Amino acid sequence: METSFEWNEQKNQENQAKHDVSFEEAQDAFSDPNKRLIRDLDHSQVEERWFCLGEITIIRNGELFEGIVTVSVCPRITWMILDRFTWVTSRKFTILFLDRP
């Protein structure tokens, strides 16, 4: 299954200024084999939302940053029928915000 991410660039810039981590860097939390996905019960009434807690590693200007981030996402699954016998599933996550402890 193909997985992709999308986000609002203005929110990305705001979170980057606040936490010094971009949404592009934060999506690596989904690659953490020890990640935790937790349903966001407070904000899932209209659409399904989840938190992903995972570790990311960033190298900037030769300096290493390792840490845990919380990424809030809204998943969307798309089915694309290629022909009557074949289909492809793609999962797209919209990153809503991220937080660092």
N, C-alpha and C positions, 0 to 999 in steps of 0.2 A: 504494500500500500504506500503510495506516494504521500509524503507529508510536507506541507508548506505553511508559511507564516505570512501574515499581513498585519499592518498597523497604521495608525494615524501618525503621520510624520510630525505634526505639531506636538502630540503627546510624547512621541519618542524624544524630541528635543527637550521638552520639559523634564522628563524623567532622567535624561542624560545629564542635564544641569543639576538636578537634585541628587542623583545617586552615582553619577560618574560611570554609568553602565548603559549602553544603548540596548534597544530592543533586539537588534541583530545579535549582539553578544549574549543577551539573556536567553535567547531561544536555545542556546547550548545546554541549558538546564534539562531539556527534554532528552538529551543524550546521556545524562548521568544514570548509570545502572542502578543507583540507590535512590533515585528520585521518588518523591511521593506525590501522588495526585489526590487532591482533596476537593470534594464538591463544595462550591460556594453557596451554601444554603440561603444566605441573606440576599443574594442577588440572582437567584435562579428562578424567580417566579415567571418572568416574561421569556427568558431564553436561558438555556443551560450554560452555566459558568463553572469554571474549575480553577483551582490554584495548583501550580506545579512548584514544588520546593525541590531545588536541585543545585548541585555544585557546578560552578563555572570557573574556567581558568582564562585569564586575559593577560597578554603580554603587551605592554605599552612602553615605548621608549626604553626597551631593555629591562623594564621592571615587571615582575610577576605579581599578579593579583589572583588569589584563589579565595572563593567564598561561596556562601549559600545565598541564593536569591529566591524570592517568591514571585512568580509570574502569574498574573491573572489572565485567563484565556476563555474565549468563547469558541468551542469547536463547531465546525460545519463539515459534514461528510457529503461528498458528491459522488454520484454513480454516473459513469459515462459508458454508454453502450457502444461498443465498436462495431459489432455485428450481432446477429441474433444468438450467437454461441459464446461470445467473448464480452466481458465487461471489465472495467478498471475502476477501482475505488481510490479516491483521493481524499485526504483529510487536510482541511485548511483550518488553522488556528488564527483567530484574530487576537493579538496581544492587546490587552486593555490597559494594564499598568504593571510595574514591577516594583519591588521593594527589597531593600537590603537591611539586615539587622545591624 
